[in-house]
Amino acid sequence: MSDRPYDVVLFGATGFTGALTAQYLVKHAPPGLKLALAGRNKAKLERLRSDLDAPQLDLLIADVEDAGSLRAVAEATRIVVTTVGPYIRYGEPLVAACAAAGTDYLDLTGEPEFVDKMYVAHHAQAVATDARLIHCCGFDSIPYDLGVQFTVEQLPHRVPIKVDGMIRAGGKPSGGTWETAITAFSRGKQNLDAHRARRRLEERPAGRSVKLAAGRIHRLQGFWAVPLPTVDPQIVRRSALLLDSYGPDFTYSHYAAVRRLPMVAGGIVGVGLLVAAAQVPPARRALLDRIKAGDGPSPERRARSWFKARFVGSGGGKRVVTEVSGGDPGYDETAKMLGECALSLALDDLPKTAGQVTTASAMGPALRDRLVAAGIGFRVVSTEEY
């Protein structure tokens, strides 16, 4: 694909997270990398290009409701990066265009239903065209996907492995993230149907077992570990299916880390109320109106935000605790992660993969090295024999 006009096209560049990603790519892309911005509003794209002081950037006009424009974008570049969500509503036409064109695709979705549906609909064609479809390339789910891989690397090879992951974070959502969450809460049945369809179709590795364990509320590493049903375990599971290095029998459990037990009860009740309200159209509209799309936290608020993901892994008589940490999880670090994913696909010597893959299976240590150099921490907290 060296004859294509662009190496990377960022679609949705004028949104809140899109603009942060554009800023990161312009600042960190090496000379010679052919980068373009895409979106549906030419005036907004021109304003962003001016704000970035990057007159060399080409602008492509494309709309999720115009399949031809998306096909033109996919055929013009090696890699498409998209920040346009909720992906269950807007994402599939671009995935389809990339799978057909043999173009690598990166997104920021945190929606399990979307990931499952894209596997069912487009994985096979992407394998045939050598396209890599990589979802969840931000705070969902890179700290967990690469964090578990890093943990597994510290343990003996070819033994049963169990990993528990816990997340703590402080930050504020943007309008786009809020809309994605409320949309997901309203689609319980659709989520379940998509999950079942994928499980019927997904290939299984011969002679290996990969499991997700729901877990229970318990004390772990000085916190209350509360089962967290996000997209992240789904991505970790996919990596474990694709990578033999996770051992013959791999189990992962995913938790939120909470300091005080009353906060656990309050969080459960709060999420339950949001899920219930999201089922009722007037209440759902009222929730969506609370934070408008395109809004996001200020630079000052983001500067105070942080995350720490801790992993406890055991296998082969060894127990290891690792940690992945960084700054503002939803925006600054997410833009960094997405940008470095694009740069890794464009520039690094990576293993050959195709179809719906993951950051760990497609980029793995090469991407981790990039993130460490960019300021995201990966460290071993402790090791012990048992």
Salt bridges, closest charged atoms under 4 A:
ASP7 OD1 - ARG78 NH1 3.01
GLU92 OE2 - HIS122 NE2 2.90
ASP104 OD2 - ARG132 NH2 2.67
ASP107 OD2 - HIS135 ND1 2.71
GLU113 OE2 - ARG187 NH2 2.72
ASP116 OD2 - HIS195 ND1 3.93
ASP116 OD1 - ARG198 NH1 3.34
ASP130 OD1 - LYS352 NZ 3.33
GLU153 OE1 - ARG368 NH2 2.86
ASP164 OD1 - LYS162 NZ 2.69
GLU179 OE2 - ARG89 NH1 2.82
ASP193 OD2 - LYS189 NZ 2.74
GLU202 OE2 - ARG198 NH2 3.15
GLU202 OE1 - ARG237 NH1 2.83
GLU202 OE2 - ARG238 NH1 3.22
GLU203 OE2 - ARG238 NH1 3.27
ASP232 OD2 - HIS254 NE2 3.40
ASP244 OD1 - ARG208 NH1 3.67
ASP249 OD1 - LYS211 NZ 2.69
ASP289 OD1 - LYS292 NZ 3.34
GLU323 OE2 - ARG310 NH2 2.79
GLU323 OE1 - ARG379 NE 3.28
ASP332 OD1 - ARG302 NE 2.79
GLU333 OE1 - LYS336 NZ 2.85
GLU340 OE1 - ARG370 NH1 3.07
ASP348 OD2 - ARG370 NE 2.85
GLU384 OE2 - ARG319 NH1 3.01
